[in-house]
Amino acid sequence: MKIFAAGIATETNTFSPLLTGLEDFTILRGKDVRVGCVEHKSLDLTDPWGRMAEARGDEFVFSLMAFAEPAGLTVKSAYESLRDELMSDLRDAHRAQGGEPVEIVLLMLHGAMLAQGYESCEVDIVRRVREVVGAQAVIGVELDLHCHLSEDLLEHVNLVVTYKEYPHVDAVERARELFDLCVRTAEGKIRPTMALFDCRMVGFYPTTREPLHAIVAAMSAAEQEPRVLSISFAHGFPFADVPNVGAKVLTITDADVELAATLAQRFGRQLYRVRHRIGFDSMAVPMDVALARAYAAKLTPVVVADQSDNPGGGAAGDATFALRWLLEHGYGDAALAIFYDPEVVRMARIAGPGAQLTVRLGGKLGPASGDPVDLTVTVGALRDHYSTLLPQNGAEPVPYLVGDVALLHSDSIDVVLSNRRCQCFSPSIFSDLGVDLETKRVLIPKSMQHFHTAFAPIAAEVIYMAAPGATAPDPRLIPYSRFDPREIYPWHPDPLSEP
């Protein structure tokens, strides 16, 4: 069987002033690697598919995997260049002289990627892919759960599977699931039927807490029932001003339209009934309250997530609000990461470890970043081409390139800076730079929820903080203009009445 795989993924915050250009994408091309090539596999989110195809003896054609850290709209020429390269590779593979046509197309997309002139890059890609491979080929798509699911996307594909967990510790598991379903479809063993249910909710929903944790487990259990193939809760991406923003449930059954629709409504309404309890809008606390509570705690360290300056949601990563609060209130024994400030990183690298500098830190990329903070600091450890790790269930962690990083000491406050935007996934970024975590009362990662898997085990307490910033955890603070929120929760208290 000939299997073609590719991916183009970024998450578009339409409120972000930071355009996403071609140079922002980390690109891995099939011509550069082979299945199992150790030195490149960390960059390739399609790697599980290559390994599974190799184990089966399939012909596996890998085009490219292009990933960019979330930011604003992707520049039109950048998107079209990557898309056209993917399509050229697909046409070559499908029409290879003397070879078999492509029978399965596996796509690693995001689901919330917008470019200049393109409302949905994913819909544009799958429509073009279907035009090339025809109706007989199987097209399977893996999406981040922060996606904008729509009937337009489902129209062109056979299968869509989203991550189930937030933080996304199951991306590899879902890739394996999608591969298996696509192969079974191509072999005629199953006939996937999809149904979509709109929950009429907008928000961010961590799956590490109840009752959502139990609902996700119930979805997995339901997949073991006869004729049920897959159930996905697509949370949506609230930082996109698009008409179809919001949470949806997608179900896939084996040739049973009625069952798919029933399941989608069943789980959709179950999620809707607990809408008041599962979103960050009900969990996050204001900055003053969060930090005061952290320093009042008897057990340490307390982890305070700076959700509103999350580069993983498109924020700049250089907001200074929490740091300024610590300085103004005379608090120390804290560590913060990851500040995006390439110029200060460059200064620290020139000066070297042990040097004393006066720096103007952060606050450079707009009002949501706050004002710069002037500090006298001592340069700590420096690391070149540093990567941080996002844990995965039953698989190797996924590395994210942070770039060059620098540790700065200001009395008992340690700040980690980078010259690339990346959220803070793990406390290892502190320990790798020599920070003694046992001496810290408070750790402040710039992250919405992906920090949780690695930070929670060492935390005496985890506090979700709604500081000022570009990625506010409460959607009611987001200035939408392209859809009417009056009929959606949390603006409307009960937009989806019980049948």
ZADO-131519 format. One line per 8 residues: number of its first residue (from 1); their letters; for each residue x, y, z of C-alpha. Coordinates in Angstrom, 3 decimals, always signed. Layout:
BEGIN
NUM) A) X,Y,Z ~ ...
This chain:
BEGIN
1) MKIFAAGI) +0.000,+0.000,+0.000 ~ +1.343,+3.468,-0.855 ~ +0.987,+5.970,+1.983 ~ +1.740,+9.680,+1.621 ~ +2.314,+11.843,+4.697 ~ +2.849,+15.553,+5.233 ~ +2.117,+18.354,+7.631 ~ +1.828,+22.140,+7.776
9) ATETNTFS) +0.852,+23.475,+11.162 ~ +0.641,+26.638,+13.162 ~ -2.017,+28.135,+15.408 ~ -3.207,+31.567,+14.351 ~ -4.069,+34.212,+16.919 ~ -5.871,+36.784,+14.795 ~ -5.365,+39.402,+17.510 ~ -1.585,+39.028,+17.478
17) PLLTGLED) +0.497,+41.708,+15.723 ~ +3.227,+39.146,+14.951 ~ +2.899,+37.900,+11.378 ~ +4.111,+34.357,+10.700 ~ +6.639,+34.249,+7.859 ~ +8.415,+31.429,+6.117 ~ +11.477,+31.899,+8.322 ~ +9.303,+31.164,+11.391
25) FTILRGKD) +8.658,+27.593,+10.237 ~ +10.874,+24.702,+11.207 ~ +10.741,+22.565,+8.071 ~ +11.731,+18.927,+7.699 ~ +11.617,+17.479,+4.201 ~ +11.422,+13.880,+3.064 ~ +14.481,+14.299,+0.904 ~ +16.468,+15.106,+4.044
33) VRVGCVEH) +15.491,+12.118,+6.160 ~ +14.576,+8.470,+6.080 ~ +12.280,+6.564,+8.413 ~ +14.028,+6.018,+11.726 ~ +16.745,+8.601,+11.107 ~ +17.633,+9.454,+14.701 ~ +19.170,+12.841,+14.112 ~ +16.004,+14.230,+12.518
41) KSLDLTDP) +13.107,+12.315,+14.054 ~ +12.619,+14.849,+16.847 ~ +11.453,+17.428,+14.324 ~ +9.047,+15.135,+12.544 ~ +5.538,+14.917,+14.006 ~ +4.694,+12.344,+11.300 ~ +7.416,+9.977,+12.517 ~ +4.948,+7.463,+14.102
49) WGRMAEAR) +3.319,+6.993,+10.700 ~ +6.623,+6.242,+9.013 ~ +7.507,+3.673,+11.630 ~ +4.107,+1.966,+11.404 ~ +4.250,+1.887,+7.599 ~ +7.761,+0.460,+7.706 ~ +6.634,-2.285,+10.108 ~ +3.809,-3.231,+7.737
57) GDEFVFSL) +5.975,-3.161,+4.642 ~ +4.070,-0.271,+3.049 ~ +5.594,+2.207,+0.636 ~ +5.831,+5.391,+2.705 ~ +6.302,+8.748,+1.002 ~ +7.086,+11.634,+3.354 ~ +6.783,+15.116,+1.862 ~ +7.446,+17.738,+4.532
65) MAFAEPAG) +6.573,+18.717,+8.073 ~ +6.491,+22.476,+8.644 ~ +5.727,+23.852,+12.105 ~ +5.692,+27.412,+13.415 ~ +5.117,+28.677,+16.933 ~ +1.633,+30.225,+17.249 ~ +1.425,+33.890,+16.260 ~ -0.616,+36.091,+13.951
73) LTVKSAYE) -1.713,+35.494,+10.363 ~ +0.653,+33.503,+8.166 ~ +1.986,+35.565,+5.298 ~ +0.214,+34.536,+2.084 ~ +3.385,+33.789,+0.128 ~ +4.763,+31.671,+2.991 ~ +1.640,+29.534,+3.235 ~ +1.279,+29.112,-0.512
81) SLRDELMS) +4.936,+28.146,-0.851 ~ +4.608,+25.352,+1.720 ~ +1.234,+24.216,+0.393 ~ +2.425,+24.123,-3.209 ~ +5.494,+22.116,-2.215 ~ +3.260,+19.574,-0.479 ~ +0.950,+19.376,-3.467 ~ +3.831,+18.964,-5.926
89) DLRDAHRA) +5.190,+16.065,-3.859 ~ +1.732,+14.500,-3.736 ~ +1.229,+14.747,-7.486 ~ +4.648,+13.188,-8.096 ~ +3.894,+10.326,-5.715 ~ +0.406,+9.729,-7.048 ~ +1.379,+9.749,-10.709 ~ +4.807,+8.124,-10.427
97) QGGEPVEI) +5.542,+6.321,-13.666 ~ +5.357,+2.587,-13.211 ~ +4.224,+2.893,-9.577 ~ +0.996,+2.494,-7.676 ~ -1.187,+5.518,-6.961 ~ -1.375,+6.891,-3.448 ~ -3.976,+4.950,-1.473 ~ -3.747,+6.777,+1.871
105) VLLMLHGA) -2.919,+10.423,+2.597 ~ -2.060,+11.238,+6.210 ~ -1.969,+14.923,+7.125 ~ -0.630,+16.440,+10.343 ~ -2.376,+19.814,+10.470 ~ -3.414,+22.121,+13.280 ~ -6.978,+23.110,+12.530 ~ -6.627,+26.782,+13.486
113) MLAQGYES) -4.225,+28.023,+10.829 ~ -5.197,+31.157,+8.939 ~ -3.197,+32.973,+6.284 ~ -3.654,+36.233,+4.463 ~ -6.542,+35.536,+2.089 ~ -7.307,+32.095,+3.608 ~ -9.962,+31.664,+6.290 ~ -8.900,+28.052,+6.830
121) CEVDIVRR) -5.602,+26.730,+5.525 ~ -6.672,+23.211,+6.480 ~ -9.810,+23.303,+4.317 ~ -7.778,+24.687,+1.433 ~ -5.217,+21.870,+1.767 ~ -7.648,+18.953,+2.047 ~ -9.750,+20.219,-0.850 ~ -6.684,+20.319,-3.088
129) VREVVGAQ) -5.479,+16.933,-1.863 ~ -8.821,+15.352,-2.713 ~ -8.686,+16.838,-6.194 ~ -5.356,+15.086,-6.782 ~ -5.998,+11.636,-5.275 ~ -9.664,+11.275,-6.217 ~ -12.589,+9.746,-4.377 ~ -11.061,+6.285,-3.865
137) AVIGVELD) -8.076,+7.312,-1.768 ~ -8.401,+7.563,+2.005 ~ -7.559,+10.939,+3.546 ~ -6.952,+11.062,+7.300 ~ -6.190,+14.224,+9.273 ~ -4.802,+14.640,+12.771 ~ -5.632,+17.979,+14.398 ~ -4.754,+19.798,+17.573
145) LHCHLSED) -7.847,+19.906,+19.790 ~ -7.663,+23.714,+19.599 ~ -9.053,+23.587,+16.080 ~ -11.975,+25.102,+14.202 ~ -13.900,+22.020,+13.129 ~ -16.369,+22.522,+10.302 ~ -18.458,+20.564,+7.839 ~ -16.339,+22.157,+5.085
153) LLEHVNLV) -13.328,+20.219,+6.361 ~ -15.191,+16.941,+6.875 ~ -16.595,+17.102,+3.351 ~ -13.199,+16.367,+1.782 ~ -11.746,+13.730,+4.128 ~ -12.538,+10.254,+5.407 ~ -11.298,+10.593,+8.971 ~ -10.398,+13.351,+11.433
161) VTYKEYPH) -8.905,+12.656,+14.854 ~ -8.017,+15.361,+17.369 ~ -5.910,+15.141,+20.495 ~ -7.957,+14.182,+23.535 ~ -5.722,+15.678,+26.203 ~ -4.850,+19.238,+27.201 ~ -1.885,+19.377,+27.772 ~ -1.288,+17.477,+24.535
169) VDAVERAR) +0.406,+14.384,+25.937 ~ -1.391,+12.083,+23.482 ~ -0.347,+13.483,+20.093 ~ +1.616,+10.314,+19.294 ~ -1.221,+8.077,+20.498 ~ -3.681,+9.866,+18.244 ~ -1.282,+9.592,+15.289 ~ -1.174,+5.834,+15.759
177) ELFDLCVR) -4.952,+5.701,+16.084 ~ -5.437,+7.633,+12.846 ~ -2.980,+5.436,+10.958 ~ -4.794,+2.285,+12.064 ~ -8.224,+3.667,+11.118 ~ -7.005,+4.783,+7.689 ~ -5.451,+1.409,+6.925 ~ -8.606,-0.426,+7.978
185) TAEGKIRP) -10.641,+1.927,+5.789 ~ -8.386,+1.391,+2.770 ~ -8.606,-2.380,+3.273 ~ -12.399,-2.210,+3.282 ~ -12.721,-3.404,+6.877 ~ -14.562,-0.276,+8.063 ~ -16.605,+2.512,+6.459 ~ -16.189,+5.667,+8.547
193) TMALFDCR) -19.165,+7.959,+9.074 ~ -18.665,+11.272,+10.860 ~ -21.035,+13.521,+12.828 ~ -20.407,+16.946,+14.358 ~ -22.172,+18.554,+17.312 ~ -21.801,+22.248,+18.215 ~ -21.571,+22.686,+22.003 ~ -22.184,+26.457,+21.779
201) MVGFYPTT) -19.249,+27.095,+24.136 ~ -16.045,+29.107,+23.851 ~ -13.183,+28.624,+26.278 ~ -10.059,+26.729,+27.320 ~ -10.646,+23.391,+29.002 ~ -7.828,+21.563,+30.846 ~ -8.364,+17.813,+30.859 ~ -6.247,+17.310,+33.989
209) REPLHAIV) -9.172,+18.258,+36.247 ~ -12.564,+16.789,+36.984 ~ -15.172,+16.561,+35.668 ~ -13.567,+16.869,+32.223 ~ -10.952,+14.234,+32.979 ~ -13.734,+11.686,+33.562 ~ -15.612,+12.714,+30.421 ~ -12.509,+12.223,+28.270
217) AAMSAAEQ) -12.060,+8.792,+29.858 ~ -15.693,+8.008,+29.034 ~ -15.052,+8.973,+25.398 ~ -12.172,+6.510,+25.237 ~ -14.321,+3.821,+26.852 ~ -17.136,+4.442,+24.361 ~ -14.689,+3.836,+21.507 ~ -14.620,+0.193,+22.599
225) EPRVLSIS) -18.342,-0.195,+21.915 ~ -19.513,-1.918,+18.698 ~ -19.281,+0.232,+15.559 ~ -17.736,+3.191,+17.424 ~ -14.383,+4.161,+15.906 ~ -13.361,+7.517,+17.380 ~ -14.680,+10.367,+19.527 ~ -12.999,+13.774,+19.640
233) FAHGFPFA) -13.738,+16.829,+21.746 ~ -12.453,+19.766,+19.714 ~ -12.115,+22.604,+22.214 ~ -11.709,+25.283,+19.549 ~ -9.174,+28.120,+19.616 ~ -10.680,+31.207,+21.255 ~ -7.929,+33.599,+20.105 ~ -9.213,+33.514,+16.549
241) DVPNVGAK) -11.901,+35.890,+15.382 ~ -13.643,+33.473,+13.011 ~ -17.368,+32.730,+12.659 ~ -17.077,+29.034,+13.631 ~ -14.977,+29.498,+16.779 ~ -16.006,+27.246,+19.656 ~ -16.193,+23.731,+21.053 ~ -17.532,+20.798,+19.062
249) VLTITDAD) -17.733,+17.028,+19.402 ~ -16.794,+14.849,+16.427 ~ -17.736,+11.176,+16.344 ~ -16.810,+8.493,+13.835 ~ -18.688,+5.226,+13.538 ~ -18.524,+2.271,+11.185 ~ -21.244,+2.934,+8.599 ~ -23.803,+4.073,+11.194
257) VELAATLA) -24.924,+7.658,+10.630 ~ -27.563,+7.573,+13.350 ~ -25.167,+6.229,+15.983 ~ -22.562,+8.877,+15.098 ~ -25.113,+11.666,+15.501 ~ -26.464,+10.206,+18.758 ~ -22.996,+9.891,+20.274 ~ -21.978,+13.388,+19.203
265) QRFGRQLY) -25.071,+14.863,+20.836 ~ -24.686,+12.687,+23.946 ~ -21.152,+13.790,+24.695 ~ -21.731,+17.335,+23.476 ~ -24.587,+17.837,+25.896 ~ -22.652,+16.155,+28.699 ~ -19.862,+18.702,+28.186 ~ -22.373,+21.512,+27.982
273) RVRHRIGF) -23.932,+20.548,+31.314 ~ -20.597,+21.064,+33.102 ~ -19.636,+24.214,+31.163 ~ -19.509,+26.289,+34.369 ~ -16.864,+24.004,+35.898 ~ -14.395,+23.058,+33.175 ~ -13.115,+26.338,+31.694 ~ -10.246,+28.553,+32.755
281) DSMAVPMD) -12.736,+31.416,+33.031 ~ -13.881,+29.730,+36.267 ~ -10.359,+28.785,+37.482 ~ -7.955,+31.615,+36.709 ~ -7.489,+34.299,+39.369 ~ -6.281,+37.901,+38.992 ~ -2.545,+38.513,+39.179 ~ -2.532,+40.286,+42.556
289) VALARAYA) -4.550,+37.497,+44.150 ~ -2.550,+34.707,+42.512 ~ +0.882,+35.995,+43.510 ~ -0.143,+37.012,+47.037 ~ -1.624,+33.551,+47.541 ~ +1.536,+31.916,+46.248 ~ +3.759,+33.764,+48.703 ~ +1.383,+33.059,+51.577
297) AKLTPVVV) +1.599,+29.313,+50.982 ~ +3.416,+27.258,+53.621 ~ +4.594,+24.570,+51.195 ~ +6.815,+25.324,+48.205 ~ +7.367,+25.669,+45.344 ~ +4.081,+27.117,+44.184 ~ +3.667,+27.128,+40.409 ~ +1.847,+30.190,+39.082
305) ADQSDNPG) +1.033,+29.873,+35.391 ~ +1.277,+33.160,+33.505 ~ -1.530,+32.199,+31.149 ~ -1.974,+35.636,+29.601 ~ +1.519,+35.739,+28.088 ~ +1.535,+32.298,+26.514 ~ +3.563,+32.094,+23.279 ~ +1.757,+28.804,+22.634
313) GGAAGDAT) -1.394,+30.853,+22.100 ~ +0.248,+33.579,+20.041 ~ +1.358,+35.991,+22.774 ~ +4.690,+37.723,+22.450 ~ +6.217,+36.094,+25.509 ~ +7.790,+39.336,+26.738 ~ +5.106,+40.594,+29.141 ~ +6.561,+42.051,+32.332
321) FALRWLLE) +3.489,+42.371,+34.551 ~ +4.286,+39.509,+36.940 ~ +7.983,+40.383,+37.160 ~ +7.196,+44.009,+37.907 ~ +4.733,+42.940,+40.636 ~ +7.447,+40.863,+42.338 ~ +9.908,+43.750,+42.241 ~ +7.453,+46.371,+43.430
329) HGYGDAAL) +6.274,+44.196,+46.327 ~ +9.766,+43.139,+47.345 ~ +9.265,+39.428,+46.733 ~ +12.059,+37.087,+45.683 ~ +13.008,+33.421,+45.644 ~ +11.265,+33.164,+42.274 ~ +12.095,+31.847,+38.809 ~ +10.347,+32.927,+35.584
337) AIFYDPEV) +10.504,+31.450,+32.058 ~ +10.568,+31.834,+29.111 ~ +10.949,+35.556,+28.311 ~ +11.336,+36.297,+24.612 ~ +13.984,+38.991,+24.345 ~ +16.567,+38.333,+21.600 ~ +18.452,+41.576,+22.211 ~ +19.031,+40.921,+25.889
345) VRMARIAG) +20.050,+37.338,+25.090 ~ +22.593,+38.727,+22.655 ~ +23.917,+41.113,+25.296 ~ +24.247,+38.282,+27.809 ~ +26.097,+36.107,+25.304 ~ +28.542,+38.900,+24.516 ~ +29.186,+39.609,+28.207 ~ +29.406,+35.955,+29.254
353) PGAQLTVR) +28.583,+34.113,+32.499 ~ +29.351,+36.055,+35.656 ~ +29.176,+39.456,+33.998 ~ +27.049,+42.213,+35.484 ~ +24.741,+44.086,+33.120 ~ +22.054,+46.721,+33.201 ~ +19.297,+45.575,+30.866 ~ +15.910,+46.787,+29.719
361) LGGKLGPA) +13.958,+43.533,+29.850 ~ +10.747,+42.686,+27.982 ~ +7.853,+45.001,+27.215 ~ +8.942,+45.518,+23.625 ~ +6.199,+44.107,+21.412 ~ +3.104,+46.111,+22.210 ~ +0.696,+47.225,+24.949 ~ -0.098,+43.612,+25.913
369) SGDPVDLT) +3.555,+43.208,+26.904 ~ +3.530,+45.974,+29.500 ~ +6.438,+48.358,+30.013 ~ +10.081,+47.278,+29.936 ~ +11.743,+46.548,+33.273 ~ +15.170,+48.065,+33.924 ~ +17.316,+45.651,+35.948 ~ +20.875,+45.210,+37.039
377) VTVGALRD) +21.546,+41.510,+36.583 ~ +24.291,+38.937,+36.706 ~ +24.564,+36.648,+33.705 ~ +24.187,+32.994,+34.628 ~ +24.356,+29.961,+32.368 ~ +24.058,+30.200,+28.586 ~ +22.885,+27.437,+26.242 ~ +22.952,+27.400,+22.449
385) HYSTLLPQ) +20.242,+25.765,+20.323 ~ +18.372,+24.611,+23.408 ~ +15.255,+22.442,+23.078 ~ +12.569,+21.951,+25.718 ~ +10.446,+18.807,+25.973 ~ +6.676,+18.303,+25.880 ~ +5.923,+14.922,+27.538 ~ +3.957,+12.270,+25.646
393) NGAEPVPY) +2.066,+9.275,+27.019 ~ +3.858,+6.056,+26.093 ~ +6.322,+7.762,+23.773 ~ +9.390,+9.958,+23.731 ~ +8.759,+13.624,+24.616 ~ +8.335,+16.017,+21.706 ~ +11.192,+18.571,+21.622 ~ +10.542,+22.211,+20.836
401) LVGDVALL) +13.437,+24.404,+19.789 ~ +13.808,+27.394,+22.109 ~ +17.016,+28.618,+20.503 ~ +19.741,+30.374,+22.450 ~ +18.835,+30.826,+26.107 ~ +20.303,+32.871,+28.939 ~ +19.767,+32.855,+32.693 ~ +19.813,+36.212,+34.461
409) HSDSIDVV) +20.044,+36.668,+38.234 ~ +18.491,+39.715,+39.894 ~ +19.046,+39.186,+43.627 ~ +16.962,+36.045,+44.330 ~ +14.874,+36.289,+41.160 ~ +16.013,+34.173,+38.219 ~ +14.755,+34.880,+34.714 ~ +15.259,+32.615,+31.687
417) LSNRRCQC) +15.294,+34.368,+28.297 ~ +15.360,+33.046,+24.750 ~ +15.872,+34.375,+21.248 ~ +12.938,+32.297,+19.924 ~ +9.367,+32.381,+21.145 ~ +8.357,+29.226,+22.993 ~ +6.164,+28.544,+25.979 ~ +7.572,+26.900,+29.103
425) FSPSIFSD) +6.783,+23.181,+29.125 ~ +9.056,+21.885,+31.854 ~ +11.003,+22.946,+34.973 ~ +14.015,+21.302,+33.338 ~ +14.705,+24.619,+31.631 ~ +15.534,+25.979,+35.100 ~ +17.550,+22.996,+36.291 ~ +19.417,+22.682,+32.992
433) LGVDLETK) +20.680,+26.224,+33.549 ~ +21.719,+25.542,+37.130 ~ +18.726,+26.948,+39.045 ~ +18.261,+25.167,+42.383 ~ +14.494,+24.665,+42.447 ~ +14.554,+23.760,+46.139 ~ +15.456,+27.375,+46.926 ~ +12.508,+28.819,+45.017
441) RVLIPKSM) +9.195,+29.680,+46.599 ~ +7.465,+30.509,+43.328 ~ +7.915,+29.289,+39.744 ~ +6.201,+31.290,+36.989 ~ +6.047,+29.528,+33.593 ~ +4.636,+31.458,+30.651 ~ +2.123,+28.824,+29.544 ~ -1.626,+28.277,+29.509
449) QHFHTAFA) -1.717,+24.549,+30.378 ~ +1.104,+22.617,+28.674 ~ +3.334,+23.310,+31.669 ~ +1.121,+21.124,+33.851 ~ +2.401,+17.626,+33.056 ~ +5.992,+18.349,+34.052 ~ +5.455,+21.062,+36.675 ~ +2.573,+19.560,+38.675
457) PIAAEVIY) +4.618,+16.674,+40.147 ~ +7.043,+19.122,+41.807 ~ +4.449,+21.745,+42.783 ~ +3.043,+22.182,+46.266 ~ +0.210,+24.009,+44.515 ~ -0.656,+25.074,+40.972 ~ -2.316,+28.457,+40.489 ~ -3.716,+29.618,+37.156
465) MAAPGATA) -3.077,+33.362,+36.897 ~ -5.056,+35.805,+34.781 ~ -2.515,+38.604,+34.513 ~ -2.837,+41.313,+31.859 ~ -1.658,+40.123,+28.459 ~ -2.469,+38.948,+24.958 ~ -3.845,+35.490,+25.783 ~ -6.383,+36.122,+28.513
473) PDPRLIPY) -7.843,+32.819,+29.797 ~ -11.363,+34.293,+30.004 ~ -12.875,+34.574,+26.489 ~ -15.129,+37.418,+27.648 ~ -12.032,+39.627,+27.577 ~ -11.327,+38.890,+23.891 ~ -12.490,+41.648,+21.474 ~ -14.369,+39.590,+18.875
481) SRFDPREI) -15.990,+41.300,+15.918 ~ -16.857,+38.511,+13.460 ~ -19.385,+36.498,+15.418 ~ -22.206,+37.255,+17.817 ~ -21.280,+35.912,+21.255 ~ -24.705,+36.656,+22.718 ~ -25.886,+33.140,+21.839 ~ -22.763,+31.359,+23.104
489) YPWHPDPL) -21.557,+30.485,+26.602 ~ -20.048,+32.177,+28.668 ~ -21.714,+35.347,+27.342 ~ -25.119,+33.669,+27.320 ~ -25.745,+31.573,+30.447 ~ -27.753,+28.850,+28.693 ~ -27.597,+29.019,+24.868 ~ -28.198,+25.284,+24.309
497) SEP) -31.436,+24.332,+25.995 ~ -32.123,+20.687,+26.781 ~ -34.248,+18.831,+24.211
